[in-house]
Amino acid sequence: MFDFELLLIFCNFVSSKHLNLLVMIRLKYFVEHHVFGVCTRLGEKFGISTASIRLYFVYLSFITVGSPIIIYLVLAFWMNISRYLRQRNNPTVWDF
């Protein structure tokens, strides 16, 4: 986990350019690991790179004024429901 006190210490020694880069890397890590994973799942299913799917998603969002966001949320909901149903149909030893 990232220590924000360490970031404050390095703020005195690092230029603002490097600090912005550090914040962007941290934001990228958070988004890639804590978002629903819809683009990753679609990439694995269709054999397309995840980066290109994300890029097309951003382009479509700008062209259609955000309507792919609704599709993204529906797919994320569907993925969570299917994961829940799979776990419910196949309980582990610890679920009893």
Secondary structure per residue as TSV (DSSP state, phi and psi in degrees):
chain	resnum	aa	ss	phi	psi
A	1	M	-	360.0	150.3
A	2	F	-	-84.5	135.6
A	3	D	-	-99.9	114.6
A	4	F	H	-72.8	-23.8
A	5	E	H	-66.0	-37.5
A	6	L	H	-63.3	-38.0
A	7	L	H	-62.0	-41.9
A	8	L	H	-65.0	-35.6
A	9	I	H	-66.7	-42.8
A	10	F	H	-73.5	-17.8
A	11	C	H	-59.7	-32.9
A	12	N	T	-72.1	-25.8
A	13	F	T	-103.9	-18.1
A	14	V	S	-105.2	141.5
A	15	S	-	-70.1	165.5
A	16	S	H	-66.1	-29.9
A	17	K	H	-62.9	-46.3
A	18	H	H	-68.9	-34.5
A	19	L	H	-65.6	-42.5
A	20	N	H	-62.0	-39.2
A	21	L	H	-63.8	-41.3
A	22	L	H	-63.8	-41.6
A	23	V	H	-65.7	-40.5
A	24	M	H	-66.4	-38.7
A	25	I	H	-64.7	-41.2
A	26	R	H	-65.1	-40.8
A	27	L	H	-65.2	-40.9
A	28	K	H	-62.2	-43.4
A	29	Y	H	-60.7	-44.4
A	30	F	H	-62.7	-46.7
A	31	V	H	-65.2	-42.4
A	32	E	H	-69.6	-27.7
A	33	H	H	-105.5	-12.4
A	34	H	H	-121.2	0.6
A	35	V	S	-86.1	174.3
A	36	F	-	-64.1	-27.4
A	37	G	-	88.2	22.2
A	38	V	H	-66.1	-46.0
A	39	C	H	-64.1	-38.4
A	40	T	H	-65.0	-43.7
A	41	R	H	-64.2	-43.1
A	42	L	H	-63.7	-40.1
A	43	G	H	-62.9	-41.5
A	44	E	H	-67.6	-39.9
A	45	K	H	-68.4	-41.5
A	46	F	H	-99.7	-2.8
A	47	G	T	73.0	31.7
A	48	I	-	-112.7	148.1
A	49	S	-	-66.2	143.7
A	50	T	H	-65.2	-35.6
A	51	A	H	-63.1	-40.0
A	52	S	H	-70.1	-35.6
A	53	I	H	-64.8	-43.0
A	54	R	H	-63.4	-40.3
A	55	L	H	-63.4	-46.0
A	56	Y	H	-63.2	-35.9
A	57	F	H	-62.8	-42.7
A	58	V	H	-65.8	-43.9
A	59	Y	H	-60.4	-46.6
A	60	L	H	-63.3	-35.7
A	61	S	H	-64.4	-39.4
A	62	F	H	-70.8	-40.8
A	63	I	H	-69.3	-41.8
A	64	T	T	-101.8	15.7
A	65	V	T	56.4	45.7
A	66	G	T	89.5	3.2
A	67	S	H	-66.2	-28.4
A	68	P	H	-63.3	-19.0
A	69	I	H	-63.9	-37.8
A	70	I	H	-64.5	-43.7
A	71	I	H	-62.6	-40.9
A	72	Y	H	-60.7	-45.2
A	73	L	H	-66.3	-37.5
A	74	V	H	-64.2	-44.0
A	75	L	H	-64.1	-39.0
A	76	A	H	-64.8	-42.1
A	77	F	H	-62.3	-44.3
A	78	W	H	-61.8	-42.8
A	79	M	H	-63.5	-39.7
A	80	N	H	-68.6	-38.7
A	81	I	H	-66.1	-43.5
A	82	S	H	-65.8	-36.5
A	83	R	H	-64.5	-41.0
A	84	Y	H	-63.8	-43.8
A	85	L	H	-67.2	-37.0
A	86	R	H	-63.9	-42.2
A	87	Q	H	-67.5	-33.9
A	88	R	H	-71.3	-36.7
A	89	N	H	-78.5	-23.0
A	90	N	S	-124.0	72.9
A	91	P	-	-69.2	150.7
A	92	T	-	-92.9	177.8
A	93	V	G	-62.4	-33.7
A	94	W	G	-78.3	-12.2
A	95	D	G	-83.0	-11.2
A	96	F	-	-78.7	360.0
